[in-house]
Amino acid sequence: MQGLDFSVVSSYLDIIWVGVWWTATITVSASLVSVLGGILLAVAVLHGPSALRYPMRLFSWIFMGTPLLLQLYLIYFGLVQIGIDIPALAAGIIGLGLHFAVYNADILRAGITAVDMGQTEGARTLGFSRLQTLRYVIVPQALLNTAPPIGGNLIALLKESAIVSVIGVTELVHSAQLAISETYRPFEFYVIAAVLYYVLNLALEGILKVIETRVEATR
Amino acid sequence: MDFGLMARIFPFFLEAALVTIELSLLSLALGLTVAAVITMFRLSRLRTLRAIGTLYVSLMRGTPCLIQLFILYFGGPQIGINLSPFAAGAIGLGMNIGAYMAEAMRGAILAVDRGQTEAARVLGFSRFETMRIVVLPQAAKLMIRPLGVNAVALVKGTALVSTISVVDLTYTAQRFIGSTYKPFEIFAVAAILYMAMIYALSKVVDFLDRRYAAA
C-alpha cells in the first residue's frame, strides 16, 4: 500500500483533457455512423432486395451475438489483412459505430413498420418515388418516434467507447494509462477518468433530454 | 477461409470458452445478489439506504465497466485490495451487472399493481409479509425477461476481462490473431462459441419465462 495522492493528477491535466476531447469526438463520430448505419440497415432489411436482406440479417445477428471488443480486433486486424490499412482511430470509430448501428437498426425497423401505411400511400399518390417516400416521409417520422431508445443506445455507446483504448486509440482511458505509466498511480487516474466519464454521461443525457423535448414539441 | 487452422485451434478455444462460462456464472450469481440487496435498499423506508442504493446504481451505470475493472484490478493494490485477474474480473463484472439488474428488479416490483399491496396491508400483513408473500412472487415473473437480457449482455461483457489478462475467449482470440494473422478465421471460431453460449442462455430464459411467467 502506498497511500493515495490525488494531487499528482494536477500535473497531468493536459493529457487528461486531450483524452476527454478525443472521447467526445469519437462518441460523436461513432454516434453518427451508428444512426446513419442503423437507418441504412433497417431500410435494407425491410425494403432491400432479398439478396441483400439475408446477408444483412446474418450481419446483424453476428454483431449482436459477439462482444464489441472481439469485433474491434476483427476490424482493426482484419481490414489490414485484406489490404485496407486504416489508423486505429478510424477502426475504433467504425467498429463502435457499426456495433451500435445494428442495435439502432433493430429499433428503427420497428419504428419504420409502425409509421402508418397511409403515409406511404399518400406520398406515393403525390408522385414520390419509393426511395423519396422513405427518405422524406417515413424515415424522419420513424426517427422522431424512436428518439428515446436510440438516445439510450448513444449513452451506452459513450461508455463502450472506453473499449477502443485496447486497439491503441488515444482517448480518456488511454490518456489515463499514459499518466499511470509515468506515475504508477492507477487508482487516482482511473478514478479521475471514471469521474470524467460520469460528467460526460450527464452532459449527453442533458443533450438528449433537450432533443427529446424538442421532438415532443413538434407533434 | 483456412478451415484446417480453425480445426487445429478449436480445442484451445473450447478451453477458453469454459473460463468465459465460469466467469459468466460467477458474476451472474454475484450480480443477482448485489441487485437484490440494492433493490431492498432502494425500496427501504430509510432515506440513507435509499440514497446509497440510488448512488450505487447511478455510479455503476454512469461509468464504463472497463474503468471499473481497471480501478479494481490495477488500483486495488493501492488501497489494500489484491485480487487475481479472475477474481477481479468476476467481482467487477458482478458489481457492474448488479446495478443494471437492480433496475430490472425495481421495475418489476413497481409494476405490480399497488392495489395488491394495499389489500394485503388492509388484511393485516406486515410490510415484510406483503413483500414476501404478495408482491415478490408476482414481480419475480415480470423479472425473468429483463434479467435475461442483462445476463446475455453480461456474457458479452465478460470479454472485457481479457484486458486484465484473464485467459478467456477474447484473450485467446486476440493472442491467436497476433500469432497467425488470420483475423477472420479466429473471429469466426470465437464468434461461434459466443453465439452458442448466448443461444443456450436465451433458451434457458425462454424456458423459465414459459414455465413461470406464462399466465
Interface residues (C-beta under 8 A of the other chain):
Chain A: M1 Q2 G3 L4 W61 I62 G65 T66 P67 L68 L69 L70 Q71 Y73 L74 F77 G78 Q81 K159 E160 S161 A162 I163 S165 V166 V173 I180 R185 P186 F187 E188 Y190 V191 A193 A194 Y197 Y198 N201 L202
Chain B: L59 G62 T63 P64 C65 L66 I67 Q68 F70 I71 F74 G75 G76 P77 Q78 I79 G80 K156 G157 T158 A159 L160 S162 T163 L169 T170 A173 Q174 I177 Y181 K182 P183 F184 F187 A190 A191 Y194 M195 I198 Y199
